[in-house]
């Protein structure tokens, strides 16, 4: 049972890592878009 639980938690950890990387990319994109929008506003 313990080994099965460890395998499950390990799988969830992998999903968590993938989710973290996905959110990291999204945050970077949002930051770049925010900077671009700020530059567009300051041009006017």
Residue pairs with C-beta under 8 A, 6 or more apart in sequence:
none
